[in-house]
Amino acid sequence: MKGRKYDLESVFQMLADRIRQIRKQRHLTETEVAKRSGHPVSTIHGIENGDNKNPGFRTMYDLSRVLNFSLDKLAEELYSKK
């Protein structure tokens, strides 16, 4: 990853799309994810919508736990697509 330049807007959009895709694969609503993660629905919606471009590590950790995905693998996936 070092030395590569990424279009952050594209990375944020890929993150939003991937989180939404994972949630839907798990047959969960934004409300269910919010309840299970302890974060407001507006936070979940903002991440999936691309409005929240800086979700904190704790938020992403909680989402990874609720949606059962690896943050490492998600980062690899996002940064391998250019």
C-alpha positions in Angstrom: 0.0 0.0 0.0 2.9 2.3 0.6 3.5 4.7 -2.2 0.2 4.1 -3.9 -2.3 7.0 -4.2 -6.0 6.3 -3.8 -8.9 8.4 -4.7 -10.5 8.7 -1.2 -13.9 9.4 -2.6 -13.8 6.1 -4.5 -12.6 4.3 -1.4 -15.4 5.8 0.7 -18.0 4.8 -1.9 -16.6 1.2 -2.1 -16.7 1.0 1.7 -20.3 2.2 1.7 -21.3 -0.3 -1.0 -19.5 -3.2 0.7 -21.0 -2.6 4.1 -24.5 -2.4 2.6 -23.9 -5.6 0.6 -22.6 -7.5 3.6 -25.6 -6.3 5.7 -28.1 -7.4 3.0 -26.3 -10.8 2.6 -26.9 -11.3 6.3 -30.6 -10.3 5.8 -30.4 -7.5 8.4 -32.0 -4.1 8.3 -30.1 -0.9 9.2 -32.3 -0.8 12.3 -31.3 -4.3 13.4 -27.6 -3.5 12.8 -28.0 -0.3 14.8 -29.6 -2.1 17.8 -27.0 -4.9 17.7 -24.0 -2.6 17.4 -25.2 0.1 19.8 -24.9 2.8 17.3 -27.7 5.1 16.0 -29.5 4.1 12.8 -28.3 7.5 11.4 -24.7 6.4 11.8 -25.3 3.1 10.0 -27.3 4.9 7.3 -24.6 7.5 6.9 -21.9 4.9 6.4 -23.9 3.0 3.9 -25.0 6.2 2.1 -21.4 7.6 1.9 -22.3 10.6 4.1 -20.2 9.4 7.0 -16.8 9.4 5.5 -14.9 9.0 8.7 -16.6 6.3 10.8 -14.4 5.8 13.9 -12.5 2.6 14.5 -14.9 1.6 17.3 -17.9 2.0 15.0 -16.2 -0.1 12.3 -15.1 -2.7 14.9 -18.7 -2.9 16.1 -20.0 -3.3 12.6 -17.5 -6.0 11.8 -18.6 -7.9 14.9 -22.3 -7.6 14.2 -21.9 -8.3 10.4 -19.2 -10.9 11.0 -16.5 -9.6 8.7 -12.8 -9.0 9.1 -11.6 -5.4 9.1 -8.3 -6.6 7.6 -10.0 -8.4 4.8 -12.3 -5.5 4.1 -9.3 -3.1 3.9 -7.4 -5.5 1.6 -10.5 -5.7 -0.6 -11.0 -1.9 -0.7 -7.4 -1.1 -1.5 -6.8 -3.9 -4.0 -9.6 -2.4 -6.2 -8.2 0.7 -7.8 
